[in-house]
Amino acid sequence: MITVDTVLLKLASRCNLDCGYCYVYHMGDDAWRTQPKRMSPAVLEAVAARLGELGAAQGRGFSVVLHGGEPLLVGTVRFAEICRTLRRTLPPSCALHLQTNGVLLSDGILATCAACDVGVSISVDGPAAIHDRHRTDHRGGPSHGRVMAGIERLLAHPAGPSLFTGVLAVVDLASDPADVYAFLKATGAPSIDFLYRDGNNDVLPVGKASLVSAEYGEWMGRLLDVYLADPKPTRVRVLDDMLKLLLGGEARKEGVGLNEYGIIVIDTDGSVNKNDTLKSAFGAADRFATGWSVLTHDLRAVVRSPEFVAYHHSQRPAAPACLGCRDLTVCGAGMPAHRWSRENGFANPSVFCADQRYLIDQMRRHLARHKLAA
């Protein structure tokens, strides 16, 4: 049986922000329009029961990430009911996390997070001028001030520092990585993570001129220089993971290294789907042909099925160029969504191949300077 380590639980299929780069709403997949706006109590009860069975069967816990859209659109009372239900049903080894834009992070929500031990990660792209370029509300207005108020509220809560797991930023190539890092560090987050703008071999990510150009790698390389020069750094997860891999260690982040991750997504209607980042490749790319639902199917049987096993194995690099590359153990061929092309399916190098190789080379130079093998 494939071991599941991450469950993305979509509490709401809509969002109170309208981020221009969002793969859910702005990359051609409109499945969200047919989803219930919020997960119903009946679906949540089924989710909890199925996840409880799965956790007991696999003998180890997994992380349940409360996700969306914006998960806090369920409201304070409903959020508390959801967390209590999951805590009551899931094995103690299962962790609960909230991925939010922070705008609706109220004292009531934080009280629930503290009572149910729910870690909180907040999406913020940097200073206001950078963040508000893309992370606007539905009227085109800025969201930065409300996001920062959410972070301040979180840190002011007695349990806030222990609940705050980190911030998540999407790279804006027009920004200075030193400014972004300094700002995100100043939020008080214990960890920073970065995502690239989505794209694939047919549709290049914004700012990338060609498959052989390395705009994202150069931006991350400048970030790496700043990060390694900081005497009191705040952890940047993706950089740490790649450096560990270069030194023979293991990564904990999907999209780098050769570890395989068991990821399932449960939508607001209870349907069981693949990693939703696949939406950025083509419409319904994240859907299983079988059409599983927690209302009608046992997750233990789902993860044992040939279709799920094939999805799990699709994380493995398949392009000949990747299989012969010396950097494969570090880059892992990237996220499957970023490998897509109409001609070869997912059997391509990542659209970020040149970027990752540029960054890995720069890491090797830093390690060599400190006489560390890579």
Salt bridges, closest charged atoms under 4 A:
ASP18 OD1 - HIS26 NE2 2.70
ASP29 OD1 - LYS279 NZ 3.87
GLU53 OE1 - ARG50 NH1 3.76
GLU53 OE1 - ARG300 NH2 3.71
GLU81 OE1 - ARG78 NH1 3.00
ASP137 OD2 - ARG146 NH2 3.30
ASP172 OD2 - ARG133 NE 2.92
ASP172 OD2 - HIS134 NE2 3.53
ASP193 OD2 - ARG237 NH2 2.91
ASP193 OD2 - LYS253 NZ 3.15
ASP198 OD1 - HIS338 NE2 2.76
ASP202 OD2 - ARG342 NH1 3.55
ASP225 OD1 - HIS366 NE2 2.74
ASP230 OD2 - LYS185 NZ 2.74
ASP240 OD2 - ARG235 NE 3.49
ASP241 OD1 - ARG235 NH2 3.92
GLU260 OE1 - HIS312 NE2 3.16
GLU260 OE2 - ARG316 NE 2.32
ASP267 OD2 - ARG287 NH2 3.67
ASP276 OD2 - LYS10 NZ 2.37
ASP286 OD2 - LYS279 NZ 3.17
ASP286 OD1 - ARG287 NE 3.81
ASP298 OD2 - ARG300 NH2 2.63
ASP327 OD1 - ARG326 NE 3.96
ASP327 OD2 - ARG357 NE 3.00
ASP327 OD1 - ARG364 NH1 2.83
ASP355 OD2 - LYS208 NZ 2.62
ASP361 OD1 - ARG326 NH2 3.73
ASP361 OD1 - ARG364 NH1 3.70
